[in-house]
Every structure is written in C-alpha cells, then in structure tokens.
Amino acid sequence: MPRPRSLTHDRLASAALAVIDREGVAGLSMRAVAQELGTSTMALYRYVDDREQLEGLVVELVLGAVDSTPPPANAPWPDRIEAMVRRLRDAVSAHPAIVPLTVTHRHRSRAGLRWSEAVLAILAEAGFEGERRVIALRGLLGYVIGAIQLEHLGPLSGEGTVALSALPPGEFPYMAETARHARGVSPDEEFLGGLAVLLRGLDPADEKEG
C-alpha cells in the first residue's frame, strides 16, 4: 500500500462515514476505512488509537453540520425547540446508521454538546429548572433518536405496516385499523406530529406537591 499523502481526522471521519452509510455500523473497521482511503491499516494508527476514536470522529463530523445557534428569543419556546430538533433530525437522518453511535459518543462530541447547551438555554429561559429541565432534554433526545430509528428501520410505508393492517380485526381491531390509517401518514407528519405531542406535554411549572 502506498503511504497516504495526507490524512486528517476529517478525511478519516469522511471515509468511515462512507463505510457506515454503505455497510452499516457493523461494517466499520480500521481495515475497511483503510481500504476506503487506499492505504494500509497500520497507517491509520498514526492518526487514531482505535475504532472507538474513529466512531467519535464520525459522530463529530455528522453533528458538526447541525446549526447550534439558538433561534430568535422573541419566538415562543416550543417553536424554538422545534427548530433545534428539526436541525438535529435533518443532520442525523442523512446518515441514519450512525444513530447508535450518537448515543454512545454524545457526551464526548463537542458539536453534540453545543446543541444540547443551546436547547438547555432555551428551556431555562422558558422556566424549566432542576429535574424538570433534565427530563425535558432527555425526553427530546429520546424522541429524536427513537423517531429516526423508527423512520428508517420500521417506516410506516414499509412491509410491517402492511402486515399489521391485514391482522384479523376480530383479534386485533385497533392495531389493524390504526395500521390502515398509518399507511397514509408521511414521515414528516409522523415526526412533527409526535414532536408536537411531546412539546405540549412539557411544562416548565413544577407540579410536585409539597
């Protein structure tokens, strides 16, 4: 293998992301990335310690595309949160196979931390404090991560929904009827509709008694 002219973390991350987009996270290895770059596996170890560091670089590359600038403060806080969530979804949905890596490496990704910091600032300005702010942020992250995985691994337009709609109505009346309606729901309607439900349920007021 020829010695690489110039390897940077960005080049390594881009090559690793190409492997993941094509083969999934299971296909990511130092060898696969080396082949993507046209170099030797050992050459990569001059730039990264192991696959874990490589995964972190991929997460940083994808989340680095997310604009973490908070929307204008004169907008209602749910609209500001929605804008931030849309940005995150757009970036991650372009590479849905990396969703598990965002969970594993989120606390080490500076780009991911900047997004979370901006969201927390919006929540704080809306009156969320202490544990309620924690729950709000975790709820939003959980929704985005789960919704992206459902959209790409079990889409409403997929075979699973078709099969559910054909269930015997005598045994599964609600599943069958709901699946029939689900076939007409677009990915954006599904995502934004679920987000709207979540945002309506978030309340900055502490409802604990005592």
Contacts in CASP RR format, 6 or more apart in sequence:
PFRMAT RR
TARGET T0000
AUTHOR 0000-0000-0000
METHOD contacts of the structure
MODEL  1
MPRPRSLTHDRLASAALAVIDREGVAGLSMRAVAQELGTSTMALYRYVDD
REQLEGLVVELVLGAVDSTPPPANAPWPDRIEAMVRRLRDAVSAHPAIVP
LTVTHRHRSRAGLRWSEAVLAILAEAGFEGERRVIALRGLLGYVIGAIQL
EHLGPLSGEGTVALSALPPGEFPYMAETARHARGVSPDEEFLGGLAVLLR
GLDPADEKEG
1 34 0 8 1.000
1 38 0 8 1.000
1 39 0 8 1.000
1 40 0 8 1.000
1 43 0 8 1.000
2 38 0 8 1.000
2 39 0 8 1.000
3 39 0 8 1.000
3 43 0 8 1.000
4 37 0 8 1.000
4 38 0 8 1.000
4 39 0 8 1.000
4 43 0 8 1.000
7 37 0 8 1.000
7 39 0 8 1.000
7 43 0 8 1.000
7 44 0 8 1.000
7 46 0 8 1.000
7 47 0 8 1.000
8 47 0 8 1.000
9 47 0 8 1.000
9 48 0 8 1.000
9 57 0 8 1.000
10 61 0 8 1.000
11 37 0 8 1.000
12 33 0 8 1.000
12 37 0 8 1.000
12 44 0 8 1.000
12 47 0 8 1.000
12 48 0 8 1.000
12 54 0 8 1.000
12 57 0 8 1.000
13 54 0 8 1.000
13 57 0 8 1.000
13 58 0 8 1.000
13 60 0 8 1.000
13 61 0 8 1.000
14 61 0 8 1.000
15 33 0 8 1.000
15 36 0 8 1.000
15 37 0 8 1.000
16 28 0 8 1.000
16 33 0 8 1.000
16 36 0 8 1.000
16 54 0 8 1.000
16 55 0 8 1.000
16 57 0 8 1.000
16 58 0 8 1.000
17 58 0 8 1.000
17 61 0 8 1.000
17 62 0 8 1.000
17 95 0 8 1.000
17 98 0 8 1.000
18 36 0 8 1.000
19 27 0 8 1.000
19 28 0 8 1.000
19 32 0 8 1.000
19 33 0 8 1.000
19 36 0 8 1.000
20 27 0 8 1.000
20 28 0 8 1.000
20 58 0 8 1.000
20 95 0 8 1.000
20 97 0 8 1.000
20 98 0 8 1.000
21 95 0 8 1.000
21 97 0 8 1.000
23 32 0 8 1.000
24 97 0 8 1.000
25 97 0 8 1.000
25 98 0 8 1.000
25 100 0 8 1.000
25 101 0 8 1.000
28 51 0 8 1.000
28 54 0 8 1.000
28 55 0 8 1.000
29 51 0 8 1.000
30 41 0 8 1.000
30 44 0 8 1.000
30 45 0 8 1.000
30 50 0 8 1.000
30 51 0 8 1.000
30 54 0 8 1.000
31 41 0 8 1.000
33 44 0 8 1.000
33 54 0 8 1.000
34 40 0 8 1.000
34 41 0 8 1.000
34 43 0 8 1.000
34 44 0 8 1.000
37 44 0 8 1.000
44 54 0 8 1.000
48 54 0 8 1.000
48 57 0 8 1.000
55 101 0 8 1.000
55 104 0 8 1.000
55 105 0 8 1.000
56 101 0 8 1.000
56 105 0 8 1.000
56 108 0 8 1.000
56 109 0 8 1.000
58 98 0 8 1.000
58 101 0 8 1.000
59 98 0 8 1.000
59 101 0 8 1.000
59 102 0 8 1.000
59 105 0 8 1.000
59 106 0 8 1.000
59 109 0 8 1.000
59 112 0 8 1.000
60 109 0 8 1.000
60 110 0 8 1.000
60 111 0 8 1.000
62 91 0 8 1.000
62 92 0 8 1.000
62 94 0 8 1.000
62 95 0 8 1.000
62 98 0 8 1.000
62 102 0 8 1.000
63 88 0 8 1.000
63 91 0 8 1.000
63 92 0 8 1.000
63 102 0 8 1.000
63 109 0 8 1.000
63 111 0 8 1.000
63 112 0 8 1.000
63 115 0 8 1.000
64 91 0 8 1.000
64 111 0 8 1.000
64 112 0 8 1.000
65 91 0 8 1.000
66 87 0 8 1.000
66 88 0 8 1.000
66 91 0 8 1.000
66 111 0 8 1.000
66 112 0 8 1.000
66 115 0 8 1.000
67 87 0 8 1.000
68 84 0 8 1.000
68 111 0 8 1.000
68 112 0 8 1.000
68 114 0 8 1.000
68 115 0 8 1.000
68 117 0 8 1.000
68 118 0 8 1.000
69 118 0 8 1.000
70 80 0 8 1.000
70 84 0 8 1.000
70 118 0 8 1.000
70 121 0 8 1.000
70 122 0 8 1.000
71 79 0 8 1.000
71 80 0 8 1.000
71 83 0 8 1.000
71 84 0 8 1.000
71 122 0 8 1.000
72 80 0 8 1.000
73 80 0 8 1.000
73 125 0 8 1.000
75 83 0 8 1.000
77 122 0 8 1.000
77 123 0 8 1.000
77 125 0 8 1.000
77 126 0 8 1.000
78 199 0 8 1.000
78 200 0 8 1.000
78 202 0 8 1.000
80 122 0 8 1.000
81 119 0 8 1.000
81 122 0 8 1.000
81 123 0 8 1.000
81 140 0 8 1.000
81 199 0 8 1.000
82 192 0 8 1.000
82 195 0 8 1.000
82 199 0 8 1.000
84 115 0 8 1.000
84 118 0 8 1.000
84 119 0 8 1.000
84 122 0 8 1.000
85 140 0 8 1.000
85 143 0 8 1.000
85 144 0 8 1.000
85 195 0 8 1.000
87 115 0 8 1.000
88 115 0 8 1.000
88 144 0 8 1.000
89 144 0 8 1.000
89 147 0 8 1.000
89 148 0 8 1.000
89 191 0 8 1.000
92 98 0 8 1.000
92 99 0 8 1.000
92 102 0 8 1.000
92 144 0 8 1.000
92 148 0 8 1.000
93 148 0 8 1.000
93 151 0 8 1.000
93 152 0 8 1.000
96 148 0 8 1.000
96 149 0 8 1.000
96 151 0 8 1.000
96 152 0 8 1.000
96 153 0 8 1.000
99 145 0 8 1.000
99 146 0 8 1.000
99 148 0 8 1.000
99 149 0 8 1.000
102 109 0 8 1.000
102 145 0 8 1.000
103 145 0 8 1.000
106 112 0 8 1.000
106 113 0 8 1.000
106 116 0 8 1.000
106 141 0 8 1.000
107 113 0 8 1.000
116 137 0 8 1.000
116 141 0 8 1.000
119 137 0 8 1.000
119 140 0 8 1.000
120 133 0 8 1.000
120 137 0 8 1.000
123 133 0 8 1.000
123 136 0 8 1.000
123 137 0 8 1.000
123 204 0 8 1.000
124 133 0 8 1.000
126 204 0 8 1.000
127 204 0 8 1.000
128 136 0 8 1.000
128 202 0 8 1.000
128 204 0 8 1.000
129 204 0 8 1.000
129 206 0 8 1.000
132 203 0 8 1.000
132 204 0 8 1.000
132 206 0 8 1.000
136 202 0 8 1.000
139 198 0 8 1.000
140 198 0 8 1.000
143 194 0 8 1.000
143 195 0 8 1.000
143 198 0 8 1.000
147 190 0 8 1.000
147 191 0 8 1.000
147 194 0 8 1.000
147 195 0 8 1.000
151 187 0 8 1.000
151 190 0 8 1.000
151 191 0 8 1.000
154 160 0 8 1.000
155 161 0 8 1.000
155 187 0 8 1.000
156 182 0 8 1.000
156 183 0 8 1.000
156 184 0 8 1.000
156 185 0 8 1.000
156 187 0 8 1.000
156 190 0 8 1.000
157 183 0 8 1.000
157 187 0 8 1.000
161 179 0 8 1.000
161 182 0 8 1.000
161 183 0 8 1.000
162 179 0 8 1.000
162 183 0 8 1.000
164 172 0 8 1.000
164 175 0 8 1.000
164 176 0 8 1.000
164 178 0 8 1.000
164 179 0 8 1.000
164 182 0 8 1.000
165 176 0 8 1.000
165 179 0 8 1.000
165 180 0 8 1.000
165 182 0 8 1.000
165 183 0 8 1.000
166 176 0 8 1.000
167 175 0 8 1.000
167 176 0 8 1.000
167 179 0 8 1.000
168 176 0 8 1.000
169 176 0 8 1.000
169 177 0 8 1.000
END
